[in-house]
């Protein structure tokens, strides 16, 4: 499957985020916002009931995507990274009240890469990063220091690339046509279903 952007663009985005991480004294960033995951990797799936995310070290060549093992197949076709950086956790962690997926992430991503005592930034004010996820990470990564990312990726996304601007112009033209069609069709007494 073709990526929405080139690998080169994704690599530039990662470097942009890593530069912000350095400025803020962050060693490792945990990203759970679907828009931010997509912007960094190309992955465009999201979930309300199984945890997924992207882990980025300040000096890594590529981020690491993690999620439910069966969702790894989607990551394989949507992400630009090497397969070894796409990691699925076992089904035993899905909806398990005794073992949280972040227990696994802490052990098999953070400890495995020597990030157990790092300064770790998380998206604390994000729907997709739950209190239970944070507690699970904190219980396993006792030597780490957790900080709020304070929209770090969102700030990196603020300055658009030439291709992003081109896509935005295309989207603007499509939206203008939609609005014009609504103006042409919508009248008093015309059912909403007809306008749609």
C-alpha positions as CSV (number, residue, x, y, z in Angstrom):
1,X,0.0,0.0,0.0
2,X,1.3,3.5,-0.9
3,X,2.0,5.8,2.0
4,X,0.3,9.2,2.2
5,X,3.8,10.8,2.5
6,X,7.3,9.7,1.5
7,X,9.5,7.9,4.0
8,X,11.8,11.0,3.8
9,X,8.9,13.2,5.0
10,X,8.2,10.9,8.0
11,X,12.0,10.8,8.8
12,X,12.0,14.7,8.8
13,X,9.0,14.7,11.1
14,X,10.7,12.4,13.6
15,X,13.8,14.5,13.6
16,X,11.7,17.6,14.2
17,X,10.1,15.9,17.2
18,X,13.5,14.7,18.5
19,X,14.9,18.2,18.3
20,X,12.0,19.4,20.5
21,X,12.6,16.5,22.9
22,X,16.2,17.5,23.2
23,X,15.2,21.1,24.0
24,X,12.8,19.9,26.7
25,X,15.2,17.3,28.2
26,X,13.1,14.3,27.2
27,X,14.8,11.0,26.5
28,X,11.8,9.0,25.3
29,X,8.3,10.1,24.1
30,X,5.2,7.9,24.4
31,X,2.6,9.0,21.8
32,X,-1.0,7.7,22.0
33,X,-3.0,10.4,20.2
34,X,-4.1,8.8,16.9
35,X,-3.4,12.0,14.9
36,X,0.1,12.2,16.3
37,X,0.8,8.5,15.7
38,X,-0.4,9.0,12.1
39,X,1.8,12.0,11.6
40,X,4.9,10.3,12.9
41,X,4.4,6.8,11.3
42,X,1.6,6.7,8.8
43,X,-0.5,4.4,11.1
44,X,-4.1,5.5,10.9
45,X,-5.9,3.0,13.1
46,X,-7.3,3.9,16.5
47,X,-8.9,2.1,19.4
48,X,-10.9,3.0,22.5
49,X,-10.5,-0.4,24.1
50,X,-7.0,-1.7,23.2
51,X,-4.0,0.3,23.9
52,X,-1.7,1.3,21.1
53,X,1.0,3.9,20.6
54,X,4.3,5.0,19.4
55,X,7.5,5.2,21.4
56,X,10.3,7.5,20.2
57,X,13.7,7.7,21.7
58,X,15.6,11.0,21.3
59,X,18.4,9.2,19.3
60,X,16.4,6.5,17.5
61,X,16.4,6.1,13.7
62,X,12.8,5.1,13.8
63,X,9.9,5.1,16.3
64,X,8.5,1.9,17.6
65,X,4.7,1.3,17.0
66,X,3.0,-1.0,19.5
67,X,-0.5,-2.4,19.7
68,X,-2.6,-5.5,19.9
69,X,-0.9,-8.3,18.0
70,X,-3.7,-8.7,15.5
71,X,-3.5,-4.9,14.7
72,X,0.2,-5.3,13.7
73,X,-1.0,-6.4,10.2
74,X,-2.5,-2.9,9.7
75,X,0.8,-1.3,10.9
76,X,2.7,-3.4,8.4
77,X,0.9,-1.9,5.5
78,X,0.4,1.7,6.9
79,X,3.8,2.5,8.6
80,X,7.0,3.4,7.0
81,X,9.2,1.7,9.6
82,X,11.0,-1.6,9.5
83,X,9.0,-4.6,10.7
84,X,11.1,-5.1,13.8
85,X,9.8,-1.7,15.0
86,X,6.2,-2.8,14.8
87,X,5.4,-4.8,17.9
88,X,2.2,-6.5,18.8
89,X,1.5,-7.5,22.4
90,X,-0.1,-10.9,23.2
91,X,-3.9,-11.3,23.3
92,X,-3.6,-12.2,27.0
93,X,-3.2,-8.5,27.7
94,X,-6.4,-7.4,26.0
95,X,-9.2,-6.4,28.5
96,X,-7.3,-8.2,31.2
97,X,-7.9,-6.8,34.7
98,X,-4.7,-8.4,36.1
99,X,-2.2,-7.6,33.4
100,X,-2.4,-4.2,31.6
101,X,-0.9,-3.8,28.1
102,X,1.4,-1.1,29.5
103,X,2.9,-3.7,31.8
104,X,4.1,-5.5,28.7
105,X,5.1,-2.2,26.9
106,X,7.2,-1.3,30.0
107,X,9.0,-4.6,30.0
108,X,9.3,-5.4,26.3
109,X,9.9,-1.9,24.9
110,X,11.3,0.3,27.6
111,X,13.4,-2.3,29.5
112,X,14.4,-4.1,26.3
113,X,15.9,-0.8,25.0
114,X,17.5,0.4,28.2
115,X,14.9,3.2,28.7
116,X,13.8,2.0,32.2
117,X,15.4,5.0,33.9
118,X,14.8,7.6,31.2
119,X,12.9,10.9,31.3
120,X,9.7,9.8,29.7
121,X,7.2,12.2,28.3
122,X,3.6,11.1,27.9
123,X,0.5,12.7,26.5
124,X,-1.1,13.2,29.9
125,X,-4.0,15.3,28.6
126,X,-5.1,12.8,25.9
127,X,-8.2,10.6,25.6
128,X,-6.2,7.7,24.5
129,X,-3.7,7.7,27.4
130,X,-5.7,6.5,30.4
131,X,-4.9,6.8,34.1
132,X,-4.7,3.0,34.3
133,X,-2.1,3.1,31.5
134,X,0.0,5.7,33.4
135,X,-0.2,3.8,36.6
136,X,0.8,0.5,34.9
137,X,3.9,2.2,33.4
138,X,4.8,3.9,36.6
139,X,4.6,0.6,38.6
140,X,7.0,-1.1,36.3
141,X,9.3,1.7,35.4
142,X,10.2,2.7,39.0
143,X,13.5,4.4,38.0
144,X,12.0,6.5,35.2
145,X,10.9,10.1,35.6
146,X,7.6,10.9,33.9
147,X,6.8,14.3,32.5
148,X,3.9,15.7,30.5
149,X,4.7,16.1,26.8
150,X,2.7,19.3,26.7
151,X,1.5,18.7,23.1
152,X,5.1,18.3,21.9
153,X,4.1,16.5,18.7
154,X,1.3,18.9,18.1
155,X,3.8,21.8,18.2
156,X,6.0,20.0,15.7
157,X,3.0,19.5,13.5
158,X,2.3,23.3,13.5
159,X,4.6,24.2,10.7
160,X,3.4,22.4,7.5
161,X,5.6,20.9,4.8
162,X,5.0,21.8,1.1
163,X,3.1,18.5,0.5
164,X,0.9,19.1,3.6
165,X,0.1,22.5,2.3
166,X,-0.7,21.1,-1.1
167,X,-3.1,18.5,0.5
168,X,-4.7,21.2,2.5
169,X,-5.4,23.3,-0.6
170,X,-7.0,20.2,-2.3
171,X,-9.1,19.6,0.8
172,X,-10.1,23.3,0.8
173,X,-11.3,23.0,-2.8
174,X,-13.3,19.9,-2.0
175,X,-14.9,21.6,1.0
176,X,-15.8,24.6,-1.0
177,X,-17.6,22.4,-3.5
178,X,-19.5,20.7,-0.7
179,X,-20.6,24.0,0.8
180,X,-21.7,25.3,-2.7
181,X,-23.7,22.2,-3.3
182,X,-25.4,22.6,0.1
183,X,-26.2,26.2,-0.8
184,X,-27.6,25.1,-4.1
185,X,-29.9,22.3,-2.7
186,X,-30.9,23.5,0.8
187,X,-34.3,25.2,0.8
188,X,-37.1,25.5,3.3
189,X,-39.0,22.3,3.3
190,X,-36.3,20.2,1.6
191,X,-35.6,17.1,3.7
192,X,-32.1,16.9,5.3
193,X,-31.7,13.5,3.7
194,X,-32.1,15.1,0.2
195,X,-29.5,17.8,1.0
196,X,-27.1,15.1,2.2
